Amino acid sequence: MQSRWECITAFLQNKKNILITTHLNPDGDALGSEIALAHYLKQIGTSFRIINADPTPAYFNFLNSDRLIEQFHPDRHAESLALFDGCIVVDVGEYARLGGMCDIVKNGSFPVAFIDHHISTVKIGDAQVVDEHCSSTGELIYDFLKQSGANFTQEIVDALYTCILTDTGSFRFSNTTS
């Protein structure tokens, strides 16, 4: 049986430097998904940078204690954008939601993978995993990391918990499952 993650696993093959990004006004699911993926990429020896169009809200700074998340600035990031050989976009179902990162991701010289739990009407990117039945993108990231044999460090666990907690309304919304 083919795993839904084969396209992401294949996407990551031979990648040395990955850009990770998410939507405008990043929330707990978006930021937690980025952080969990970043720590996994670190485990497998892949370099990465998390660059978002908008700043991280102060109340999510606990996720960014290692200062992994950067806010995009054209002058500061222009040279480094050419060094990426892949991009993973989380919690986004359409390019327009990337704000200032949209043209960079859409027109970049690197392949792009999307992981999201929102219904998407079009296939975007070179690899895409969308499951609207999941409570959060973090739930999808958990599934991917589990299948990939990731070491669930405290940073990854905290990030994934934040994803699920925020996108289920503290486990109150109808998308909450056991």
C-alpha positions in Angstrom: 0.0 0.0 0.0 1.4 3.4 -1.0 1.7 5.9 1.8 0.5 9.4 1.4 3.9 10.6 2.5 5.8 9.0 -0.3 5.7 12.3 -2.3 7.1 14.2 0.6 9.8 11.6 1.4 10.8 11.6 -2.3 10.7 15.4 -2.3 13.2 15.5 0.6 15.6 13.1 -1.2 18.9 14.8 -1.9 17.8 18.2 -0.6 20.5 20.0 1.2 18.9 23.4 2.1 15.2 23.8 2.6 13.1 26.9 3.0 10.1 26.5 5.3 7.3 29.1 5.3 3.6 29.6 6.1 0.7 32.0 5.8 0.2 35.6 6.7 -0.5 36.3 10.4 0.9 32.9 11.4 -1.0 31.0 14.1 -0.1 28.2 16.5 -0.7 25.5 13.9 1.5 27.2 11.2 4.3 28.1 13.6 4.3 24.7 15.4 4.3 22.9 12.1 7.3 24.9 10.9 9.2 24.3 14.1 8.5 20.5 14.2 9.6 20.1 10.6 12.7 22.2 11.3 13.8 20.0 14.2 13.2 16.9 12.1 15.3 18.3 9.2 18.0 19.0 11.7 17.8 15.3 12.8 18.3 14.1 9.2 21.1 16.5 8.5 19.3 18.9 6.2 19.9 22.6 6.5 16.9 24.9 6.6 15.6 28.4 7.3 12.2 29.4 8.4 11.2 32.7 6.8 7.7 34.1 7.1 6.1 37.2 5.6 4.8 38.3 8.9 6.4 38.4 12.4 5.8 35.7 15.0 3.2 36.9 17.5 4.8 37.5 20.9 2.6 34.9 22.6 4.2 32.2 20.4 7.8 33.2 21.1 8.2 30.1 23.4 8.2 28.1 20.1 11.0 30.2 18.7 13.4 30.1 21.7 16.2 29.0 19.3 15.4 32.0 17.1 14.7 29.7 14.1 11.8 31.8 12.7 12.8 34.9 10.7 10.6 37.6 9.2 11.2 38.1 5.5 13.1 41.2 4.4 14.1 41.5 0.7 17.5 43.1 1.4 18.5 40.7 4.1 17.3 37.5 2.4 17.9 38.2 -1.3 21.2 36.2 -1.5 20.1 33.3 0.7 17.0 32.6 -1.4 19.2 31.5 -4.3 20.8 28.8 -2.0 17.6 26.8 -1.4 17.0 23.6 -3.3 13.5 23.1 -2.0 10.7 24.7 -0.1 8.0 23.3 2.3 4.9 25.4 2.8 2.7 24.4 5.7 -0.9 25.3 6.6 -1.5 27.0 3.2 -3.8 25.9 0.4 -3.1 28.7 -2.0 -0.2 30.9 -3.0 -1.9 34.2 -2.2 -2.0 33.3 1.5 1.8 33.6 1.5 1.8 37.4 1.3 5.3 38.8 0.7 6.6 35.3 0.3 4.2 34.4 -2.5 6.4 35.5 -5.5 9.5 33.9 -3.9 7.8 30.6 -3.5 5.7 30.6 -6.7 8.5 31.8 -8.9 11.6 30.4 -7.2 14.0 28.1 -8.9 13.4 25.3 -6.3 10.6 22.7 -6.1 7.8 23.3 -3.6 5.9 20.9 -1.3 2.7 21.8 0.5 1.3 20.1 3.6 -2.1 21.4 4.8 -5.4 20.4 6.4 -7.6 22.9 4.5 -9.6 22.0 1.5 -7.7 22.9 -1.6 -9.4 23.2 -5.0 -6.1 23.0 -7.0 -2.9 21.1 -6.9 -0.1 23.4 -6.1 3.6 22.7 -5.8 5.6 19.7 -6.8 4.4 17.6 -3.9 1.2 18.1 -1.9 -0.5 16.3 1.0 -3.9 17.7 2.0 -6.2 16.0 4.5 -9.2 18.2 5.4 -10.3 15.5 8.0 -7.3 16.3 10.2 -7.7 18.8 13.0 -4.6 20.7 12.1 -1.5 20.7 9.9 0.3 19.7 13.0 -1.6 16.4 13.1 -0.4 15.7 9.6 3.2 16.7 10.5 2.9 14.3 13.5 1.9 11.5 11.1 4.7 12.2 8.7 7.3 12.4 11.5 6.0 9.2 13.1 6.2 7.4 9.7 9.7 8.8 9.1 11.1 7.5 12.4 11.7 10.9 13.9 13.0 11.3 17.4 10.2 13.1 19.2 12.2 15.7 21.1 10.7 18.1 23.6 10.8 20.9 21.0 8.9 18.7 18.4 6.3 17.6 21.0 5.7 21.2 22.3 5.4 22.4 18.7 2.9 19.7 17.7 0.9 20.1 20.9 0.6 23.9 20.1 -0.6 23.0 16.6 -3.4 20.7 17.8 -4.3 22.8 20.9 -4.8 26.0 18.9 -6.6 24.6 15.9 -9.0 22.5 18.0 -9.9 25.5 20.3 -8.3 23.8 23.3 -10.0 20.5 22.2 -13.5 22.0 22.1 -14.1 22.3 18.3 -15.8 19.5 16.3 -12.6 18.7 14.6 -11.3 17.2 17.9 -10.8 13.4 17.9 -9.2 11.1 20.4 
